[in-house]
Amino acid sequence: MQNDAQYYLRPIFARYPILITIKVSKLRCFVTGCAGFIGSALTERLLSDGHVVVGYDNFSTGQDRFLGTARESASFSLVRGDILDSATLTESMHGSEFVFHLAANADVRFGIEHPERDLQQNTIATHNVLNAMRQNGVGKIAFSSTASVYGETSVIPTPEDAPFPIQTSLYGASKSACEGLIAAYCMGFGFQSYIFRFVSILGERYTHGHIFDFYRQLRDNPGRLRVLGNGRQRKSYLYVHDCIDAMLLAIRQSNDRVNIFNLGTDEHCEVTDSIGWICGALGVTPVIEYSGGDRGWIGDIPLIFLDTKKIRALGWMPRFTIRQSVISTLEYLRSNSWLLDVRR
C-alpha cells in the first residue's frame, strides 16, 4: 500500500525549494518519546503520511496535550511506558517495522548533578530499544543524536566524519555511546540505522532551552534578564518541521547499513542575537546580567556549527532561518503559557 508524502527539495541551480510528492509505503512505526517536542510533531507527520504509529512515552517530560491531533487518528495507539521497563517495551513493539527512537534525557545543563541519568535514560535505554527490536525482528531504526557528540571540535563547520575529541558533557558522551551501540547492532544483527545529529531544535511545542528560559524570566520580570555565559556563545538552530523533513527524506533516499547525517542550518548566531530578537518581539529593554565566562555551564560548547552538505546533497534545505525559528518559538510560548507553568 502506498500514499503520497510531500517534501521541500532544492533542485540543482534552483534558488528556491519546490514542493514535490514522493510515493512511500505504509509502515507500522514505533515512536519512543511520542509526547515530546519533536516526537509529537514526528508522530503527526507519520500519521498524515498514512503510516500506523504506536507511540511510547512515560510522560516524565512529554505532554498529553501534544497528542491531541494524533489521538484523532484511528492509526494511532499509545502505550504509557518507560524505556527502562524492557518487558513492556518489548511487548509494545511487537508487529512494528520501523523504530523512531527519540526518547532521552535532554537536560544537558544539569548532567553533572545527576551523573547516572544520562547513562540510564540515554545509553541503557537505547540498548533496551535495540534489544526489543532484535526480539521482535524489527530491522530499522532512526535515532535522534546530537551535535554535542563532536565536543569542542576544531573542525568548523563540522562534517559527519570529523574526529571525536574529548567529550565535554555526560549528555554528549551518552549519545556517542548510543551511536556506538546502534552501529554494533547493525553490524551484528543486520539492522539498518539512520543517526541524526541535531543542532538545537526550535518551534511549536518547544519545552526547554534558552528561549523558554528567557521568555519565562521576562514574563515574570520584563526589567531584568539573567544569562548564563557571556552571551557570545555561537550556536546553530533548526526549525522542528525542517528537521522532520530532513529525517524522512534521508530515510527514503539512503540505504547504507549505518547512515549518519548532520541536521542544521548553514548559519549560526550568538546568544546576544537571540536576546535581541526576543526582546524586540516582546517590546522590552531589560538590564542583562551575564554570569560566567565563555560558556554557560560545565559541558556547554561555545561554538556549534555543523557542515550539512551531506543532507543537502539529497536536495533538502531548511525553510526557516534561525531568526524565524526563534520568533516562531516565542510566539508559540506566548500563546501557550500553560506550558511554562507545567515545566516550572
BELTA-V846763 format. One line per field, one symbol per residue. phi: phi as a letter, one per 40 degrees, with the letter a starting at -180 (. if undefined). burial: # if it has 9 or more other ideal C-beta (glycine too) atoms within 8 Angstrom, else .. Layout:
phi = ???
burial = ???
This chain:
phi = .bacbbbcbbccgccbcbcbbbcbccbcbbbcgcccdcdcccdccccccgccbbcbacgcbcbdccbdcccccccbbbbcabcccccccccccdgcbabbbbcacbccdbdccbdccccccbccdcdccccccdcbgcbbabbccaccccfccccbcccccccccccbaccccccccddcccccccccbgcbbbbbcccccbhcgcbahccdccccccccaccabcbcgcgcdbbbbbcdccccdcdcccccbbbccbbbbcbaccaaacdcccccccccccgbbccbbcbgccacacgcbcabaccbcccccchcaccbccdccccccccccccbcdcccccc
burial = ..#.#.####......##...#.#.#.####################.###########..##..##..#..#..#.##.#.##.#.###.##..#.########.##..#..##.##################.#.#.##############.#..###.#..#.#############.###.##....#############.###...##.#####.....##.#.#.#####################..#...##.#####..####.###.###.##...#.#...#..###.##########.###.#####.#.############...#.##....
